[in-house]
Amino acid sequence: MQTLVLASASPFRRRMLESAGLRVRAVPSSVDERSIEAALDTTDPFEVALALARAKARDVAARCPGEIVLGADQVLHDGGAPIGKPLNPDDHLARLQSLRGRSHDLVTAWCLVTPAGDERAAVARTRLSMRADLEDAELKAYVDTGEGSGCAGGYAIEGHGAWLFEHVDGDWNNIIGLPLFDVISALRDLGVRYDGGQG
């Protein structure tokens, strides 16, 4: 099986791909996300995430000729502005309080760049519903763990953050980092086949 170059330092995405039997080499992108977002004429989360995923994949593909490169990006939003990472513990608590009892969307865009320079790209959405009965003391206890401090929205649902949610509508893998089934389908379209992870 050909090695897939992941244009990211995300341990979650790498672990997910490797668990599926893919050989993965991480080469983090050097693109300036803020400048890309500033150059866009839209704040639509689907378009923002897709632009960032494409930029990351193209950046790394230029440095890794002859390899298949995967770039990805996630945007969390509640119908308004994107919801970023907490700035500090007070902001973290306020962010979780604002999400309590409400639903929001996690949008993940991915882009594969082939050795020939062709691209396959798509966007997936998962809707998450946070519990309405969460007490401030519970939210403060979660903030104190530090678990979600580096995550968009301020939570890691695959960990202790599971206590914050009552329902998820969509692909669970998308929350962790990638719509894995979609990516594997695209790799199969490119001729990549499962070989037991031994290739």
One Martini backbone bead per residue (centre of mass of N, CA, C, O) as a GRO file, in nm:
protein
  199
    1MET     BB    1   0.097   0.036   0.022
    2GLN     BB    2   0.073   0.354  -0.005
    3THR     BB    3   0.187   0.633   0.123
    4LEU     BB    4   0.041   0.871   0.331
    5VAL     BB    5   0.025   1.217   0.333
    6LEU     BB    6  -0.003   1.424   0.616
    7ALA     BB    7  -0.110   1.770   0.645
    8SER     BB    8  -0.035   1.703   0.965
    9ALA     BB    9  -0.004   1.688   1.338
   10SER     BB   10  -0.240   1.509   1.399
   11PRO     BB   11  -0.290   1.239   1.606
   12PHE     BB   12  -0.583   1.162   1.535
   13ARG     BB   13  -0.561   1.125   1.229
   14ARG     BB   14  -0.329   0.927   1.226
   15ARG     BB   15  -0.456   0.707   1.402
   16MET     BB   16  -0.701   0.654   1.223
   17LEU     BB   17  -0.548   0.569   0.964
   18GLU     BB   18  -0.373   0.344   1.094
   19SER     BB   19  -0.617   0.175   1.204
   20ALA     BB   20  -0.702   0.125   0.886
   21GLY     BB   21  -0.402   0.042   0.748
   22LEU     BB   22  -0.236   0.290   0.699
   23ARG     BB   23   0.030   0.455   0.564
   24VAL     BB   24   0.191   0.722   0.755
   25ARG     BB   25   0.300   1.064   0.683
   26ALA     BB   26   0.400   1.351   0.850
   27VAL     BB   27   0.343   1.692   0.696
   28PRO     BB   28   0.327   1.986   0.788
   29SER     BB   29   0.187   2.269   0.729
   30SER     BB   30   0.274   2.631   0.634
   31VAL     BB   31   0.018   2.772   0.639
   32ASP     BB   32  -0.174   3.072   0.665
   33GLU     BB   33  -0.483   3.074   0.782
   34ARG     BB   34  -0.554   3.376   0.820
   35SER     BB   35  -0.490   3.471   0.529
   36ILE     BB   36  -0.695   3.290   0.390
   37GLU     BB   37  -0.949   3.391   0.536
   38ALA     BB   38  -0.908   3.697   0.455
   39ALA     BB   39  -0.927   3.632   0.132
   40LEU     BB   40  -1.208   3.570   0.166
   41ASP     BB   41  -1.565   3.628   0.069
   42THR     BB   42  -1.621   3.431   0.321
   43THR     BB   43  -1.785   3.252   0.621
   44ASP     BB   44  -1.842   2.990   0.519
   45PRO     BB   45  -1.765   2.690   0.658
   46PHE     BB   46  -1.732   2.517   0.403
   47GLU     BB   47  -1.541   2.711   0.243
   48VAL     BB   48  -1.323   2.748   0.456
   49ALA     BB   49  -1.243   2.452   0.501
   50LEU     BB   50  -1.176   2.392   0.201
   51ALA     BB   51  -0.955   2.604   0.159
   52LEU     BB   52  -0.765   2.492   0.381
   53ALA     BB   53  -0.734   2.201   0.282
   54ARG     BB   54  -0.617   2.272   0.005
   55ALA     BB   55  -0.373   2.439   0.096
   56LYS     BB   56  -0.236   2.213   0.259
   57ALA     BB   57  -0.212   2.000   0.035
   58ARG     BB   58  -0.054   2.175  -0.172
   59ASP     BB   59   0.187   2.247   0.002
   60VAL     BB   60   0.286   1.950   0.048
   61ALA     BB   61   0.288   1.846  -0.249
   62ALA     BB   62   0.526   2.038  -0.335
   63ARG     BB   63   0.723   1.862  -0.124
   64CYS     BB   64   0.576   1.565  -0.234
   65PRO     BB   65   0.653   1.416  -0.486
   66GLY     BB   66   0.468   1.124  -0.579
   67GLU     BB   67   0.237   1.174  -0.365
   68ILE     BB   68  -0.016   1.128  -0.140
   69VAL     BB   69  -0.224   1.397  -0.021
   70LEU     BB   70  -0.362   1.504   0.303
   71GLY     BB   71  -0.605   1.747   0.374
   72ALA     BB   72  -0.737   1.934   0.668
   73ASP     BB   73  -1.045   2.085   0.814
   74GLN     BB   74  -1.203   2.261   1.093
   75VAL     BB   75  -1.544   2.386   1.165
   76LEU     BB   76  -1.709   2.564   1.417
   77HIS     BB   77  -2.074   2.616   1.439
   78ASP     BB   78  -2.404   2.817   1.503
   79GLY     BB   79  -2.465   3.011   1.234
   80GLY     BB   80  -2.224   3.185   1.271
   81ALA     BB   81  -1.950   3.220   1.391
   82PRO     BB   82  -1.679   3.079   1.451
   83ILE     BB   83  -1.557   2.832   1.685
   84GLY     BB   84  -1.299   2.841   1.881
   85LYS     BB   85  -1.050   2.852   2.089
   86PRO     BB   86  -0.965   2.897   2.389
   87LEU     BB   87  -0.791   3.155   2.563
   88ASN     BB   88  -0.901   3.073   2.853
   89PRO     BB   89  -1.063   2.963   3.128
   90ASP     BB   90  -1.290   3.179   3.117
   91ASP     BB   91  -1.355   3.141   2.816
   92HIS     BB   92  -1.416   2.844   2.834
   93LEU     BB   93  -1.663   2.861   3.016
   94ALA     BB   94  -1.828   3.059   2.841
   95ARG     BB   95  -1.843   2.876   2.593
   96LEU     BB   96  -1.998   2.640   2.726
   97GLN     BB   97  -2.240   2.808   2.824
   98SER     BB   98  -2.330   2.894   2.528
   99LEU     BB   99  -2.379   2.578   2.437
  100ARG     BB  100  -2.586   2.514   2.630
  101GLY     BB  101  -2.871   2.360   2.494
  102ARG     BB  102  -2.729   2.331   2.212
  103SER     BB  103  -2.666   2.340   1.866
  104HIS     BB  104  -2.396   2.226   1.647
  105ASP     BB  105  -2.139   2.245   1.396
  106LEU     BB  106  -1.920   2.013   1.224
  107VAL     BB  107  -1.671   2.091   0.986
  108THR     BB  108  -1.519   1.878   0.733
  109ALA     BB  109  -1.236   1.909   0.532
  110TRP     BB  110  -1.101   1.748   0.231
  111CYS     BB  111  -0.778   1.677   0.053
  112LEU     BB  112  -0.661   1.519  -0.239
  113VAL     BB  113  -0.331   1.474  -0.376
  114THR     BB  114  -0.184   1.371  -0.650
  115PRO     BB  115   0.094   1.303  -0.836
  116ALA     BB  116  -0.062   1.458  -1.089
  117GLY     BB  117  -0.252   1.694  -0.933
  118ASP     BB  118  -0.500   1.582  -0.850
  119GLU     BB  119  -0.837   1.621  -0.705
  120ARG     BB  120  -1.000   1.541  -0.389
  121ALA     BB  121  -1.308   1.680  -0.250
  122ALA     BB  122  -1.473   1.748   0.075
  123VAL     BB  123  -1.772   1.776   0.292
  124ALA     BB  124  -1.854   1.744   0.642
  125ARG     BB  125  -2.138   1.695   0.875
  126THR     BB  126  -2.188   1.751   1.232
  127ARG     BB  127  -2.428   1.723   1.491
  128LEU     BB  128  -2.436   1.885   1.814
  129SER     BB  129  -2.575   1.816   2.147
  130MET     BB  130  -2.608   1.990   2.431
  131ARG     BB  131  -2.670   1.989   2.745
  132ALA     BB  132  -2.911   2.155   2.960
  133ASP     BB  133  -2.827   2.024   3.266
  134LEU     BB  134  -2.575   2.178   3.306
  135GLU     BB  135  -2.361   2.273   3.541
  136ASP     BB  136  -2.126   2.495   3.627
  137ALA     BB  137  -1.956   2.292   3.793
  138GLU     BB  138  -1.913   2.096   3.556
  139LEU     BB  139  -1.778   2.289   3.361
  140LYS     BB  140  -1.546   2.366   3.551
  141ALA     BB  141  -1.433   2.078   3.582
  142TYR     BB  142  -1.364   2.050   3.284
  143VAL     BB  143  -1.175   2.287   3.252
  144ASP     BB  144  -0.968   2.182   3.474
  145THR     BB  145  -0.855   1.943   3.295
  146GLY     BB  146  -0.772   2.069   2.992
  147GLU     BB  147  -0.877   1.900   2.750
  148GLY     BB  148  -1.030   2.150   2.567
  149SER     BB  149  -0.820   2.395   2.526
  150GLY     BB  150  -0.723   2.293   2.209
  151CYS     BB  151  -1.031   2.315   2.117
  152ALA     BB  152  -1.289   2.353   1.940
  153GLY     BB  153  -1.523   2.476   2.181
  154GLY     BB  154  -1.378   2.319   2.442
  155TYR     BB  155  -1.374   2.004   2.338
  156ALA     BB  156  -1.358   1.631   2.393
  157ILE     BB  157  -1.579   1.389   2.311
  158GLU     BB  158  -1.379   1.130   2.336
  159GLY     BB  159  -1.385   1.204   2.632
  160HIS     BB  160  -1.505   1.382   2.891
  161GLY     BB  161  -1.696   1.538   2.686
  162ALA     BB  162  -1.935   1.331   2.683
  163TRP     BB  163  -2.091   1.470   2.928
  164LEU     BB  164  -2.202   1.724   2.742
  165PHE     BB  165  -2.370   1.513   2.569
  166GLU     BB  166  -2.680   1.374   2.394
  167HIS     BB  167  -2.614   1.425   2.073
  168VAL     BB  168  -2.544   1.275   1.743
  169ASP     BB  169  -2.541   1.386   1.390
  170GLY     BB  170  -2.339   1.159   1.233
  171ASP     BB  171  -2.006   1.127   1.189
  172TRP     BB  172  -1.786   1.034   1.426
  173ASN     BB  173  -1.514   1.064   1.273
  174ASN     BB  174  -1.547   1.366   1.214
  175ILE     BB  175  -1.493   1.461   1.505
  176ILE     BB  176  -1.197   1.342   1.531
  177GLY     BB  177  -1.107   1.444   1.194
  178LEU     BB  178  -1.260   1.232   0.984
  179PRO     BB  179  -1.427   1.106   0.700
  180LEU     BB  180  -1.318   0.802   0.651
  181PHE     BB  181  -1.499   0.670   0.431
  182ASP     BB  182  -1.455   0.892   0.217
  183VAL     BB  183  -1.148   0.869   0.196
  184ILE     BB  184  -1.136   0.570   0.116
  185SER     BB  185  -1.303   0.598  -0.141
  186ALA     BB  186  -1.099   0.789  -0.282
  187LEU     BB  187  -0.858   0.597  -0.273
  188ARG     BB  188  -0.992   0.376  -0.443
  189ASP     BB  189  -1.029   0.558  -0.696
  190LEU     BB  190  -0.695   0.569  -0.704
  191GLY     BB  191  -0.612   0.243  -0.641
  192VAL     BB  192  -0.629   0.186  -0.350
  193ARG     BB  193  -0.549  -0.102  -0.146
  194TYR     BB  194  -0.596  -0.344   0.067
  195ASP     BB  195  -0.305  -0.523   0.264
  196GLY     BB  196  -0.292  -0.531   0.592
  197GLY     BB  197  -0.055  -0.309   0.633
  198GLN     BB  198   0.216  -0.438   0.463
  199GLY     BB  199   0.303  -0.248   0.203
   0.00000   0.00000   0.00000
